[in-house]
Each structure stands twice: as structure tokens, then as C-alpha cells.
Amino acid sequence: MQKIKNFLKKNLNIMVLSIILIYMLLLGLGTIGELFKINWILKLPLFNV
């Protein structure tokens, strides 16, 4: 349990930054697909809701 706490304490900033970066990349990809009507982006399962 202590090893997990130490790992999270050392790497929490990197993990949060990575999640935010992935979210922004996906948001940008979806926006580009909508603006320019790029069908292969819009047909991805992630954006096909």
C-alpha cells in the first residue's frame, strides 16, 4: 500500500497532465472533423454517438 502511495505522489502530476492532453487532442480531432466534414473522423466509434 505504501508503494502505491509513493508512486502516486511522484507521478500524479504527469498522469493528470497526460489525461488533459489526451482529452484536448480528442476534442480538437472532433472539432476538426465537424468543421471540415471529414467523414473518417466522424465515423470513429468515439464520435459516433
mmCIF entry with sequence, helices, sheets and N, C-alpha, C, O atoms, coordinates in Angstrom:
data_MODEL
# 
_entry.id   MODEL 
# 
_entity.id                         1 
_entity.type                       polymer 
_entity.pdbx_number_of_molecules   1 
# 
_entity_poly.entity_id                      1 
_entity_poly.type                           'polypeptide(L)' 
_entity_poly.nstd_linkage                   no 
_entity_poly.nstd_monomer                   no 
_entity_poly.pdbx_seq_one_letter_code       MQKIKNFLKKNLNIMVLSIILIYMLLLGLGTIGELFKINWILKLPLFNV 
_entity_poly.pdbx_seq_one_letter_code_can   MQKIKNFLKKNLNIMVLSIILIYMLLLGLGTIGELFKINWILKLPLFNV 
_entity_poly.pdbx_strand_id                 A 
# 
loop_
_entity_poly_seq.entity_id 
_entity_poly_seq.num 
_entity_poly_seq.mon_id 
_entity_poly_seq.hetero 
1 1  MET n 
1 2  GLN n 
1 3  LYS n 
1 4  ILE n 
1 5  LYS n 
1 6  ASN n 
1 7  PHE n 
1 8  LEU n 
1 9  LYS n 
1 10 LYS n 
1 11 ASN n 
1 12 LEU n 
1 13 ASN n 
1 14 ILE n 
1 15 MET n 
1 16 VAL n 
1 17 LEU n 
1 18 SER n 
1 19 ILE n 
1 20 ILE n 
1 21 LEU n 
1 22 ILE n 
1 23 TYR n 
1 24 MET n 
1 25 LEU n 
1 26 LEU n 
1 27 LEU n 
1 28 GLY n 
1 29 LEU n 
1 30 GLY n 
1 31 THR n 
1 32 ILE n 
1 33 GLY n 
1 34 GLU n 
1 35 LEU n 
1 36 PHE n 
1 37 LYS n 
1 38 ILE n 
1 39 ASN n 
1 40 TRP n 
1 41 ILE n 
1 42 LEU n 
1 43 LYS n 
1 44 LEU n 
1 45 PRO n 
1 46 LEU n 
1 47 PHE n 
1 48 ASN n 
1 49 VAL n 
# 
_struct_asym.id          A 
_struct_asym.entity_id   1 
# 
loop_
_struct_conf.conf_type_id 
_struct_conf.id 
_struct_conf.pdbx_PDB_helix_id 
_struct_conf.beg_label_comp_id 
_struct_conf.beg_label_asym_id 
_struct_conf.beg_label_seq_id 
_struct_conf.pdbx_beg_PDB_ins_code 
_struct_conf.end_label_comp_id 
_struct_conf.end_label_asym_id 
_struct_conf.end_label_seq_id 
_struct_conf.pdbx_end_PDB_ins_code 
_struct_conf.beg_auth_comp_id 
_struct_conf.beg_auth_asym_id 
_struct_conf.beg_auth_seq_id 
_struct_conf.end_auth_comp_id 
_struct_conf.end_auth_asym_id 
_struct_conf.end_auth_seq_id 
_struct_conf.pdbx_PDB_helix_class 
_struct_conf.details 
_struct_conf.pdbx_PDB_helix_length 
HELX_P HELX_P1 AA1 GLN A 2  ? PHE A 36 ? GLN A 2  PHE A 36 1 ? 35 
HELX_P HELX_P2 AA2 ASN A 39 ? LEU A 42 ? ASN A 39 LEU A 42 1 ? 4  
# 
_struct_conf_type.id          HELX_P 
_struct_conf_type.criteria    ? 
_struct_conf_type.reference   ? 
# 
loop_
_atom_site.group_PDB 
_atom_site.id 
_atom_site.type_symbol 
_atom_site.label_atom_id 
_atom_site.label_alt_id 
_atom_site.label_comp_id 
_atom_site.label_asym_id 
_atom_site.label_entity_id 
_atom_site.label_seq_id 
_atom_site.pdbx_PDB_ins_code 
_atom_site.Cartn_x 
_atom_site.Cartn_y 
_atom_site.Cartn_z 
_atom_site.occupancy 
_atom_site.B_iso_or_equiv 
_atom_site.pdbx_formal_charge 
_atom_site.auth_seq_id 
_atom_site.auth_comp_id 
_atom_site.auth_asym_id 
_atom_site.auth_atom_id 
_atom_site.pdbx_PDB_model_num 
ATOM 1   N N  . MET A 1 1  ? 0.827   -1.200 0.000   1.00 0.00 ? 1  MET A N  1 
ATOM 2   C CA . MET A 1 1  ? 0.000   0.000  0.000   1.00 0.00 ? 1  MET A CA 1 
ATOM 3   C C  . MET A 1 1  ? 0.869   1.261  0.000   1.00 0.00 ? 1  MET A C  1 
ATOM 4   O O  . MET A 1 1  ? 0.540   2.250  -0.655  1.00 0.00 ? 1  MET A O  1 
ATOM 5   N N  . GLN A 1 2  ? 1.962   1.218  0.728   1.00 0.00 ? 2  GLN A N  1 
ATOM 6   C CA . GLN A 1 2  ? 2.850   2.374  0.790   1.00 0.00 ? 2  GLN A CA 1 
ATOM 7   C C  . GLN A 1 2  ? 3.529   2.623  -0.558  1.00 0.00 ? 2  GLN A C  1 
ATOM 8   O O  . GLN A 1 2  ? 3.779   3.769  -0.931  1.00 0.00 ? 2  GLN A O  1 
ATOM 9   N N  . LYS A 1 3  ? 3.827   1.539  -1.287  1.00 0.00 ? 3  LYS A N  1 
ATOM 10  C CA . LYS A 1 3  ? 4.448   1.695  -2.606  1.00 0.00 ? 3  LYS A CA 1 
ATOM 11  C C  . LYS A 1 3  ? 3.505   2.401  -3.570  1.00 0.00 ? 3  LYS A C  1 
ATOM 12  O O  . LYS A 1 3  ? 3.934   3.219  -4.384  1.00 0.00 ? 3  LYS A O  1 
ATOM 13  N N  . ILE A 1 4  ? 2.220   2.080  -3.472  1.00 0.00 ? 4  ILE A N  1 
ATOM 14  C CA . ILE A 1 4  ? 1.226   2.721  -4.341  1.00 0.00 ? 4  ILE A CA 1 
ATOM 15  C C  . ILE A 1 4  ? 1.124   4.208  -4.022  1.00 0.00 ? 4  ILE A C  1 
ATOM 16  O O  . ILE A 1 4  ? 1.062   5.036  -4.930  1.00 0.00 ? 4  ILE A O  1 
ATOM 17  N N  . LYS A 1 5  ? 1.106   4.546  -2.745  1.00 0.00 ? 5  LYS A N  1 
ATOM 18  C CA . LYS A 1 5  ? 1.033   5.954  -2.347  1.00 0.00 ? 5  LYS A CA 1 
ATOM 19  C C  . LYS A 1 5  ? 2.256   6.729  -2.818  1.00 0.00 ? 5  LYS A C  1 
ATOM 20  O O  . LYS A 1 5  ? 2.142   7.861  -3.288  1.00 0.00 ? 5  LYS A O  1 
ATOM 21  N N  . ASN A 1 6  ? 3.424   6.111  -2.691  1.00 0.00 ? 6  ASN A N  1 
ATOM 22  C CA . ASN A 1 6  ? 4.652   6.771  -3.157  1.00 0.00 ? 6  ASN A CA 1 
ATOM 23  C C  . ASN A 1 6  ? 4.632   6.962  -4.664  1.00 0.00 ? 6  ASN A C  1 
ATOM 24  O O  . ASN A 1 6  ? 5.035   8.011  -5.167  1.00 0.00 ? 6  ASN A O  1 
ATOM 25  N N  . PHE A 1 7  ? 4.164   5.947  -5.386  1.00 0.00 ? 7  PHE A N  1 
ATOM 26  C CA . PHE A 1 7  ? 4.076   6.044  -6.845  1.00 0.00 ? 7  PHE A CA 1 
ATOM 27  C C  . PHE A 1 7  ? 3.135   7.171  -7.247  1.00 0.00 ? 7  PHE A C  1 
ATOM 28  O O  . PHE A 1 7  ? 3.466   7.973  -8.120  1.00 0.00 ? 7  PHE A O  1 
ATOM 29  N N  . LEU A 1 8  ? 1.967   7.237  -6.622  1.00 0.00 ? 8  LEU A N  1 
ATOM 30  C CA . LEU A 1 8  ? 1.005   8.288  -6.955  1.00 0.00 ? 8  LEU A CA 1 
ATOM 31  C C  . LEU A 1 8  ? 1.536   9.666  -6.582  1.00 0.00 ? 8  LEU A C  1 
ATOM 32  O O  . LEU A 1 8  ? 1.321   10.639 -7.305  1.00 0.00 ? 8  LEU A O  1 
ATOM 33  N N  . LYS A 1 9  ? 2.224   9.741  -5.461  1.00 0.00 ? 9  LYS A N  1 
ATOM 34  C CA . LYS A 1 9  ? 2.762   11.026 -5.034  1.00 0.00 ? 9  LYS A CA 1 
ATOM 35  C C  . LYS A 1 9  ? 3.807   11.540 -6.031  1.00 0.00 ? 9  LYS A C  1 
ATOM 36  O O  . LYS A 1 9  ? 3.881   12.740 -6.296  1.00 0.00 ? 9  LYS A O  1 
ATOM 37  N N  . LYS A 1 10 ? 4.599   10.641 -6.571  1.00 0.00 ? 10 LYS A N  1 
ATOM 38  C CA . LYS A 1 10 ? 5.641   11.039 -7.522  1.00 0.00 ? 10 LYS A CA 1 
ATOM 39  C C  . LYS A 1 10 ? 5.081   11.342 -8.904  1.00 0.00 ? 10 LYS A C  1 
ATOM 40  O O  . LYS A 1 10 ? 5.570   12.247 -9.580  1.00 0.00 ? 10 LYS A O  1 
ATOM 41  N N  . ASN A 1 11 ? 4.062   10.601 -9.338  1.00 0.00 ? 11 ASN A N  1 
ATOM 42  C CA . ASN A 1 11 ? 3.633   10.659 -10.737 1.00 0.00 ? 11 ASN A CA 1 
ATOM 43  C C  . ASN A 1 11 ? 2.239   11.234 -10.951 1.00 0.00 ? 11 ASN A C  1 
ATOM 44  O O  . ASN A 1 11 ? 1.736   11.185 -12.073 1.00 0.00 ? 11 ASN A O  1 
ATOM 45  N N  . LEU A 1 12 ? 1.611   11.765 -9.944  1.00 0.00 ? 12 LEU A N  1 
ATOM 46  C CA . LEU A 1 12 ? 0.239   12.271 -10.089 1.00 0.00 ? 12 LEU A CA 1 
ATOM 47  C C  . LEU A 1 12 ? 0.177   13.421 -11.086 1.00 0.00 ? 12 LEU A C  1 
ATOM 48  O O  . LEU A 1 12 ? -0.733  13.471 -11.914 1.00 0.00 ? 12 LEU A O  1 
ATOM 49  N N  . ASN A 1 13 ? 1.129   14.340 -11.019 1.00 0.00 ? 13 ASN A N  1 
ATOM 50  C CA . ASN A 1 13 ? 1.129   15.489 -11.945 1.00 0.00 ? 13 ASN A CA 1 
ATOM 51  C C  . ASN A 1 13 ? 1.247   15.032 -13.389 1.00 0.00 ? 13 ASN A C  1 
ATOM 52  O O  . ASN A 1 13 ? 0.558   15.556 -14.265 1.00 0.00 ? 13 ASN A O  1 
ATOM 53  N N  . ILE A 1 14 ? 2.108   14.067 -13.644 1.00 0.00 ? 14 ILE A N  1 
ATOM 54  C CA . ILE A 1 14 ? 2.297   13.578 -15.014 1.00 0.00 ? 14 ILE A CA 1 
ATOM 55  C C  . ILE A 1 14 ? 1.036   12.876 -15.508 1.00 0.00 ? 14 ILE A C  1 
ATOM 56  O O  . ILE A 1 14 ? 0.654   13.041 -16.666 1.00 0.00 ? 14 ILE A O  1 
ATOM 57  N N  . MET A 1 15 ? 0.385   12.096 -14.646 1.00 0.00 ? 15 MET A N  1 
ATOM 58  C CA . MET A 1 15 ? -0.828  11.389 -15.055 1.00 0.00 ? 15 MET A CA 1 
ATOM 59  C C  . MET A 1 15 ? -1.962  12.361 -15.350 1.00 0.00 ? 15 MET A C  1 
ATOM 60  O O  . MET A 1 15 ? -2.680  12.186 -16.334 1.00 0.00 ? 15 MET A O  1 
ATOM 61  N N  . VAL A 1 16 ? -2.135  13.379 -14.518 1.00 0.00 ? 16 VAL A N  1 
ATOM 62  C CA . VAL A 1 16 ? -3.194  14.369 -14.746 1.00 0.00 ? 16 VAL A CA 1 
ATOM 63  C C  . VAL A 1 16 ? -2.916  15.142 -16.029 1.00 0.00 ? 16 VAL A C  1 
ATOM 64  O O  . VAL A 1 16 ? -3.825  15.375 -16.825 1.00 0.00 ? 16 VAL A O  1 
ATOM 65  N N  . LEU A 1 17 ? -1.669  15.538 -16.230 1.00 0.00 ? 17 LEU A N  1 
ATOM 66  C CA . LEU A 1 17 ? -1.309  16.259 -17.446 1.00 0.00 ? 17 LEU A CA 1 
ATOM 67  C C  . LEU A 1 17 ? -1.535  15.400 -18.684 1.00 0.00 ? 17 LEU A C  1 
ATOM 68  O O  . LEU A 1 17 ? -1.983  15.909 -19.712 1.00 0.00 ? 17 LEU A O  1 
ATOM 69  N N  . SER A 1 18 ? -1.235  14.113 -18.603 1.00 0.00 ? 18 SER A N  1 
ATOM 70  C CA . SER A 1 18 ? -1.453  13.199 -19.733 1.00 0.00 ? 18 SER A CA 1 
ATOM 71  C C  . SER A 1 18 ? -2.932  13.066 -20.055 1.00 0.00 ? 18 SER A C  1 
ATOM 72  O O  . SER A 1 18 ? -3.313  13.071 -21.226 1.00 0.00 ? 18 SER A O  1 
ATOM 73  N N  . ILE A 1 19 ? -3.768  12.948 -19.037 1.00 0.00 ? 19 ILE A N  1 
ATOM 74  C CA . ILE A 1 19 ? -5.214  12.835 -19.252 1.00 0.00 ? 19 ILE A CA 1 
ATOM 75  C C  . ILE A 1 19 ? -5.761  14.104 -19.899 1.00 0.00 ? 19 ILE A C  1 
ATOM 76  O O  . ILE A 1 19 ? -6.579  14.032 -20.817 1.00 0.00 ? 19 ILE A O  1 
ATOM 77  N N  . ILE A 1 20 ? -5.315  15.258 -19.427 1.00 0.00 ? 20 ILE A N  1 
ATOM 78  C CA . ILE A 1 20 ? -5.770  16.526 -20.006 1.00 0.00 ? 20 ILE A CA 1 
ATOM 79  C C  . ILE A 1 20 ? -5.306  16.648 -21.455 1.00 0.00 ? 20 ILE A C  1 
ATOM 80  O O  . ILE A 1 20 ? -6.064  17.115 -22.306 1.00 0.00 ? 20 ILE A O  1 
ATOM 81  N N  . LEU A 1 21 ? -4.090  16.240 -21.744 1.00 0.00 ? 21 LEU A N  1 
ATOM 82  C CA . LEU A 1 21 ? -3.555  16.306 -23.107 1.00 0.00 ? 21 LEU A CA 1 
ATOM 83  C C  . LEU A 1 21 ? -4.328  15.391 -24.049 1.00 0.00 ? 21 LEU A C  1 
ATOM 84  O O  . LEU A 1 21 ? -4.661  15.798 -25.162 1.00 0.00 ? 21 LEU A O  1 
ATOM 85  N N  . ILE A 1 22 ? -4.616  14.177 -23.629 1.00 0.00 ? 22 ILE A N  1 
ATOM 86  C CA . ILE A 1 22 ? -5.404  13.243 -24.450 1.00 0.00 ? 22 ILE A CA 1 
ATOM 87  C C  . ILE A 1 22 ? -6.797  13.794 -24.695 1.00 0.00 ? 22 ILE A C  1 
ATOM 88  O O  . ILE A 1 22 ? -7.312  13.711 -25.810 1.00 0.00 ? 22 ILE A O  1 
ATOM 89  N N  . TYR A 1 23 ? -7.419  14.364 -23.648 1.00 0.00 ? 23 TYR A N  1 
ATOM 90  C CA . TYR A 1 23 ? -8.751  14.956 -23.791 1.00 0.00 ? 23 TYR A CA 1 
ATOM 91  C C  . TYR A 1 23 ? -8.735  16.093 -24.810 1.00 0.00 ? 23 TYR A C  1 
ATOM 92  O O  . TYR A 1 23 ? -9.624  16.181 -25.656 1.00 0.00 ? 23 TYR A O  1 
ATOM 93  N N  . MET A 1 24 ? -7.727  16.963 -24.732 1.00 0.00 ? 24 MET A N  1 
ATOM 94  C CA . MET A 1 24 ? -7.661  18.091 -25.658 1.00 0.00 ? 24 MET A CA 1 
ATOM 95  C C  . MET A 1 24 ? -7.402  17.635 -27.086 1.00 0.00 ? 24 MET A C  1 
ATOM 96  O O  . MET A 1 24 ? -7.946  18.218 -28.025 1.00 0.00 ? 24 MET A O  1 
ATOM 97  N N  . LEU A 1 25 ? -6.579  16.600 -27.271 1.00 0.00 ? 25 LEU A N  1 
ATOM 98  C CA . LEU A 1 25 ? -6.343  16.075 -28.615 1.00 0.00 ? 25 LEU A CA 1 
ATOM 99  C C  . LEU A 1 25 ? -7.616  15.489 -29.216 1.00 0.00 ? 25 LEU A C  1 
ATOM 100 O O  . LEU A 1 25 ? -7.910  15.713 -30.390 1.00 0.00 ? 25 LEU A O  1 
ATOM 101 N N  . LEU A 1 26 ? -8.371  14.739 -28.413 1.00 0.00 ? 26 LEU A N  1 
ATOM 102 C CA . LEU A 1 26 ? -9.629  14.175 -28.907 1.00 0.00 ? 26 LEU A CA 1 
ATOM 103 C C  . LEU A 1 26 ? -10.660 15.264 -29.195 1.00 0.00 ? 26 LEU A C  1 
ATOM 104 O O  . LEU A 1 26 ? -11.398 15.183 -30.177 1.00 0.00 ? 26 LEU A O  1 
ATOM 105 N N  . LEU A 1 27 ? -10.704 16.265 -28.349 1.00 0.00 ? 27 LEU A N  1 
ATOM 106 C CA . LEU A 1 27 ? -11.621 17.381 -28.574 1.00 0.00 ? 27 LEU A CA 1 
ATOM 107 C C  . LEU A 1 27 ? -11.263 18.122 -29.856 1.00 0.00 ? 27 LEU A C  1 
ATOM 108 O O  . LEU A 1 27 ? -12.147 18.488 -30.631 1.00 0.00 ? 27 LEU A O  1 
ATOM 109 N N  . GLY A 1 28 ? -9.974  18.343 -30.080 1.00 0.00 ? 28 GLY A N  1 
ATOM 110 C CA . GLY A 1 28 ? -9.533  19.002 -31.304 1.00 0.00 ? 28 GLY A CA 1 
ATOM 111 C C  . GLY A 1 28 ? -9.818  18.164 -32.534 1.00 0.00 ? 28 GLY A C  1 
ATOM 112 O O  . GLY A 1 28 ? -10.226 18.692 -33.568 1.00 0.00 ? 28 GLY A O  1 
ATOM 113 N N  . LEU A 1 29 ? -9.605  16.857 -32.431 1.00 0.00 ? 29 LEU A N  1 
ATOM 114 C CA . LEU A 1 29 ? -9.879  15.971 -33.556 1.00 0.00 ? 29 LEU A CA 1 
ATOM 115 C C  . LEU A 1 29 ? -11.367 15.996 -33.913 1.00 0.00 ? 29 LEU A C  1 
ATOM 116 O O  . LEU A 1 29 ? -11.720 16.054 -35.091 1.00 0.00 ? 29 LEU A O  1 
ATOM 117 N N  . GLY A 1 30 ? -12.220 15.954 -32.926 1.00 0.00 ? 30 GLY A N  1 
ATOM 118 C CA . GLY A 1 30 ? -13.663 16.025 -33.176 1.00 0.00 ? 30 GLY A CA 1 
ATOM 119 C C  . GLY A 1 30 ? -14.076 17.355 -33.775 1.00 0.00 ? 30 GLY A C  1 
ATOM 120 O O  . GLY A 1 30 ? -14.934 17.404 -34.656 1.00 0.00 ? 30 GLY A O  1 
ATOM 121 N N  . THR A 1 31 ? -13.471 18.433 -33.303 1.00 0.00 ? 31 THR A N  1 
ATOM 122 C CA . THR A 1 31 ? -13.795 19.760 -33.832 1.00 0.00 ? 31 THR A CA 1 
ATOM 123 C C  . THR A 1 31 ? -13.360 19.885 -35.286 1.00 0.00 ? 31 THR A C  1 
ATOM 124 O O  . THR A 1 31 ? -14.099 20.418 -36.113 1.00 0.00 ? 31 THR A O  1 
ATOM 125 N N  . ILE A 1 32 ? -12.174 19.401 -35.598 1.00 0.00 ? 32 ILE A N  1 
ATOM 126 C CA . ILE A 1 32 ? -11.697 19.439 -36.989 1.00 0.00 ? 32 ILE A CA 1 
ATOM 127 C C  . ILE A 1 32 ? -12.602 18.603 -37.884 1.00 0.00 ? 32 ILE A C  1 
ATOM 128 O O  . ILE A 1 32 ? -12.914 19.006 -39.005 1.00 0.00 ? 32 ILE A O  1 
ATOM 129 N N  . GLY A 1 33 ? -13.026 17.441 -37.394 1.00 0.00 ? 33 GLY A N  1 
ATOM 130 C CA . GLY A 1 33 ? -13.935 16.593 -38.165 1.00 0.00 ? 33 GLY A CA 1 
ATOM 131 C C  . GLY A 1 33 ? -15.266 17.271 -38.441 1.00 0.00 ? 33 GLY A C  1 
ATOM 132 O O  . GLY A 1 33 ? -15.818 17.145 -39.533 1.00 0.00 ? 33 GLY A O  1 
ATOM 133 N N  . GLU A 1 34 ? -15.779 17.990 -37.453 1.00 0.00 ? 34 GLU A N  1 
ATOM 134 C CA . GLU A 1 34 ? -17.051 18.692 -37.639 1.00 0.00 ? 34 GLU A CA 1 
ATOM 135 C C  . GLU A 1 34 ? -16.913 19.894 -38.563 1.00 0.00 ? 34 GLU A C  1 
ATOM 136 O O  . GLU A 1 34 ? -17.760 20.108 -39.430 1.00 0.00 ? 34 GLU A O  1 
ATOM 137 N N  . LEU A 1 35 ? -15.865 20.674 -38.387 1.00 0.00 ? 35 LEU A N  1 
ATOM 138 C CA . LEU A 1 35 ? -15.713 21.898 -39.180 1.00 0.00 ? 35 LEU A CA 1 
ATOM 139 C C  . LEU A 1 35 ? -15.463 21.613 -40.656 1.00 0.00 ? 35 LEU A C  1 
ATOM 140 O O  . LEU A 1 35 ? -16.018 22.282 -41.527 1.00 0.00 ? 35 LEU A O  1 
ATOM 141 N N  . PHE A 1 36 ? -14.636 20.629 -40.927 1.00 0.00 ? 36 PHE A N  1 
ATOM 142 C CA . PHE A 1 36 ? -14.250 20.359 -42.309 1.00 0.00 ? 36 PHE A CA 1 
ATOM 143 C C  . PHE A 1 36 ? -14.954 19.135 -42.891 1.00 0.00 ? 36 PHE A C  1 
ATOM 144 O O  . PHE A 1 36 ? -14.628 18.689 -43.991 1.00 0.00 ? 36 PHE A O  1 
ATOM 145 N N  . LYS A 1 37 ? -15.919 18.596 -42.150 1.00 0.00 ? 37 LYS A N  1 
ATOM 146 C CA . LYS A 1 37 ? -16.725 17.449 -42.607 1.00 0.00 ? 37 LYS A CA 1 
ATOM 147 C C  . LYS A 1 37 ? -15.847 16.291 -43.081 1.00 0.00 ? 37 LYS A C  1 
ATOM 148 O O  . LYS A 1 37 ? -16.031 15.768 -44.180 1.00 0.00 ? 37 LYS A O  1 
ATOM 149 N N  . ILE A 1 38 ? -14.905 15.907 -42.249 1.00 0.00 ? 38 ILE A N  1 
ATOM 150 C CA . ILE A 1 38 ? -14.018 14.789 -42.565 1.00 0.00 ? 38 ILE A CA 1 
ATOM 151 C C  . ILE A 1 38 ? -14.692 13.515 -42.067 1.00 0.00 ? 38 ILE A C  1 
ATOM 152 O O  . ILE A 1 38 ? -14.778 13.267 -40.864 1.00 0.00 ? 38 ILE A O  1 
ATOM 153 N N  . ASN A 1 39 ? -15.164 12.719 -43.010 1.00 0.00 ? 39 ASN A N  1 
ATOM 154 C CA . ASN A 1 39 ? -16.013 11.579 -42.672 1.00 0.00 ? 39 ASN A CA 1 
ATOM 155 C C  . ASN A 1 39 ? -15.305 10.497 -41.871 1.00 0.00 ? 39 ASN A C  1 
ATOM 156 O O  . ASN A 1 39 ? -15.918 9.882  -40.998 1.00 0.00 ? 39 ASN A O  1 
ATOM 157 N N  . TRP A 1 40 ? -14.026 10.251 -42.149 1.00 0.00 ? 40 TRP A N  1 
ATOM 158 C CA . TRP A 1 40 ? -13.365 9.170  -41.426 1.00 0.00 ? 40 TRP A CA 1 
ATOM 159 C C  . TRP A 1 40 ? -13.202 9.519  -39.952 1.00 0.00 ? 40 TRP A C  1 
ATOM 160 O O  . TRP A 1 40 ? -13.140 8.623  -39.110 1.00 0.00 ? 40 TRP A O  1 
ATOM 161 N N  . ILE A 1 41 ? -13.133 10.804 -39.631 1.00 0.00 ? 41 ILE A N  1 
ATOM 162 C CA . ILE A 1 41 ? -13.075 11.195 -38.224 1.00 0.00 ? 41 ILE A CA 1 
ATOM 163 C C  . ILE A 1 41 ? -14.452 11.055 -37.591 1.00 0.00 ? 41 ILE A C  1 
ATOM 164 O O  . ILE A 1 41 ? -14.590 10.550 -36.477 1.00 0.00 ? 41 ILE A O  1 
ATOM 165 N N  . LEU A 1 42 ? -15.468 11.509 -38.318 1.00 0.00 ? 42 LEU A N  1 
ATOM 166 C CA . LEU A 1 42 ? -16.820 11.480 -37.767 1.00 0.00 ? 42 LEU A CA 1 
ATOM 167 C C  . LEU A 1 42 ? -17.353 10.072 -37.616 1.00 0.00 ? 42 LEU A C  1 
ATOM 168 O O  . LEU A 1 42 ? -18.259 9.844  -36.814 1.00 0.00 ? 42 LEU A O  1 
ATOM 169 N N  . LYS A 1 43 ? -16.813 9.111  -38.370 1.00 0.00 ? 43 LYS A N  1 
ATOM 170 C CA . LYS A 1 43 ? -17.276 7.728  -38.283 1.00 0.00 ? 43 LYS A CA 1 
ATOM 171 C C  . LYS A 1 43 ? -16.529 6.903  -37.235 1.00 0.00 ? 43 LYS A C  1 
ATOM 172 O O  . LYS A 1 43 ? -16.836 5.725  -37.050 1.00 0.00 ? 43 LYS A O  1 
ATOM 173 N N  . LEU A 1 44 ? -15.571 7.492  -36.559 1.00 0.00 ? 44 LEU A N  1 
ATOM 174 C CA . LEU A 1 44 ? -14.872 6.780  -35.487 1.00 0.00 ? 44 LEU A CA 1 
ATOM 175 C C  . LEU A 1 44 ? -15.867 6.434  -34.373 1.00 0.00 ? 44 LEU A C  1 
ATOM 176 O O  . LEU A 1 44 ? -16.752 7.237  -34.078 1.00 0.00 ? 44 LEU A O  1 
ATOM 177 N N  . PRO A 1 45 ? -15.742 5.273  -33.757 1.00 0.00 ? 45 PRO A N  1 
ATOM 178 C CA . PRO A 1 45 ? -16.690 4.882  -32.703 1.00 0.00 ? 45 PRO A CA 1 
ATOM 179 C C  . PRO A 1 45 ? -16.744 5.883  -31.539 1.00 0.00 ? 45 PRO A C  1 
ATOM 180 O O  . PRO A 1 45 ? -17.773 6.012  -30.876 1.00 0.00 ? 45 PRO A O  1 
ATOM 181 N N  . LEU A 1 46 ? -15.663 6.570  -31.300 1.00 0.00 ? 46 LEU A N  1 
ATOM 182 C CA . LEU A 1 46 ? -15.633 7.541  -30.212 1.00 0.00 ? 46 LEU A CA 1 
ATOM 183 C C  . LEU A 1 46 ? -16.580 8.706  -30.470 1.00 0.00 ? 46 LEU A C  1 
ATOM 184 O O  . LEU A 1 46 ? -17.196 9.214  -29.533 1.00 0.00 ? 46 LEU A O  1 
ATOM 185 N N  . PHE A 1 47 ? -16.706 9.137  -31.713 1.00 0.00 ? 47 PHE A N  1 
ATOM 186 C CA . PHE A 1 47 ? -17.530 10.284 -32.057 1.00 0.00 ? 47 PHE A CA 1 
ATOM 187 C C  . PHE A 1 47 ? -18.904 9.881  -32.598 1.00 0.00 ? 47 PHE A C  1 
ATOM 188 O O  . PHE A 1 47 ? -19.747 10.744 -32.845 1.00 0.00 ? 47 PHE A O  1 
ATOM 189 N N  . ASN A 1 48 ? -19.130 8.621  -32.777 1.00 0.00 ? 48 ASN A N  1 
ATOM 190 C CA . ASN A 1 48 ? -20.392 8.144  -33.353 1.00 0.00 ? 48 ASN A CA 1 
ATOM 191 C C  . ASN A 1 48 ? -21.376 7.806  -32.227 1.00 0.00 ? 48 ASN A C  1 
ATOM 192 O O  . ASN A 1 48 ? -21.595 6.638  -31.907 1.00 0.00 ? 48 ASN A O  1 
ATOM 193 N N  . VAL A 1 49 ? -21.955 8.835  -31.644 1.00 0.00 ? 49 VAL A N  1 
ATOM 194 C CA . VAL A 1 49 ? -22.866 8.631  -30.510 1.00 0.00 ? 49 VAL A CA 1 
ATOM 195 C C  . VAL A 1 49 ? -24.292 8.672  -30.978 1.00 0.00 ? 49 VAL A C  1 
ATOM 196 O O  . VAL A 1 49 ? -25.210 8.520  -30.173 1.00 0.00 ? 49 VAL A O  1 
# 
